[in-house]
Amino acid sequence: MSKEFVDVLVIGAGPSGCVSSSYLKKNNINVKVVEKTKFPRLVVGESLIPRVMDHFDEAGLFPALDKMGFEKKLGARFLRGDEVCIFDFSDKFGEGWDWTWQVPRADFDNTLAQEVINKGIDLEFETEVIGIEFNGTDSITTVKNKDGETKEIHAKFVIDSSGYGRVLPRLLDLEKPSKLSPHSAIFAHVEDINREEGTEGTLISFDIIETEVWLWVIPFSNGNTSVGIVGPTEYIDKLSENGDTAEALRKAISLSDYYVKRFGNVDFLFEPKHLKDYSCSVKKLFGDGFALTGNASEFLDPVFSSGMAFATEGGMTAAKLALRQLNGEKVDWQTEFADYILYGVDVFTTYVKEWYTGNLQELFFHQPENPDVKKKICAVLAGYVWNKDNPFVKKHDTVIKNLANLIKMEKQQQ
Ligand code: FAD
């Protein structure tokens, strides 16, 4: 079997793997990326949040993405019947980017991967990791290409960014069930022939059908729009009980008074995808010689579009720590990686849970709006979940519940 020797092997060329490999290459590390599929490939996760821009910028990937003319996302709109709540990222607490993109991921990820190649990084497509052995922090990874040929890649450090491939969680028995209750989704892209002119046509929106059921509408600059329904797994299973995902998504669209006119009669550009029980977790985020990032580690829920932000945060943090370790520094992976990432995960976990209890929806739609509360929640929705100056970050486990209870009491007294 042939052998290759690198400093860092990155598994998966999604956003997480592209951010970590670009950062390492920029710092003169010999890094290789192996990717199971051929790009462009379809993947879900089209609504970004501003925190990702920090990572694309630092990794040197921003200019290539910026040239693509993806639809700019300046905030997000939540709808519940006649009630509307719009967050504007420029009106948030604290520092940080006030815009990002909403993107067809096939094009977006392909742009990232091509830019990684342009930077001189060895990215091998159609090459799948099938085994790994560790000897201290050194590892030997076995990969197989599309012709069935195998080879060994010897690395001093491995970053697993394999998304739902979950390569190291599977190979090292690190899988752990998510703490969140099981939810599923069905989504497709449509040619948005009824799209209105101006902001209405391009605004990213989440329409609440029932407390735990919501429809996403993510318009792209190419004229297509992503439409998806999310809900408890039982609900989504029932919607698609005969296995016809197109019929299920049509039914879901018909439940949205706001969007039925725009999407009721449009064709799906591919057979809608059913993503069942999408939340996942791991027993640990790192070990001797490896770190897990993005969906290869933890995925919560699409409701606040945090997936890509954790993917790039994890990729960037792992790359910085791996660089320091390769340069001979001692790295405390527990504190500097796991505890750090899991702090942000905990904050978003609270927001996701409180979304599905309905408490957060109470806050979103409460009238009159409290501008101070809104700014602070907006900073969380922008992905700035490590800013402990923000009480909606620092006291996340109590603040939403307490405010929602106050609102409910106020309503009872009326
Ligand atoms: P990926 O983008 O999945 O990339 C992983 C790569 O690894 C893939 O290209 C894969 O082919 C490759 N790979 C897999 N196995 C192997 C192997 N054995 N060897 C080599 N390569 C391998 N996030 C958002 O930010 N916004 C959203 O609006 C959003 N919506 C979502 C909706 C749903 C229903 C779900 C389930 C998720 C959503 N997400 C969203 C989450 C988002 O999809 C992920 O968080 C994001 O894609 C993670 O990026 P990644 O780089 O970790 O993994």
Residues whose N, C-alpha, C, O or C-beta is under 5 A from the ligand:
A	BS01	FAD	I11 G12 A13 G14 P15 S16 G17 V34 E35 K36 T37 V44 G45 E46 S47 L48 T127 E128 V129 S161 S162 G163 Y164 G165 V167 A185 L275 Y278 T293 G294 N295 A296 P302 S305 S306 G307 M308 A309 A311
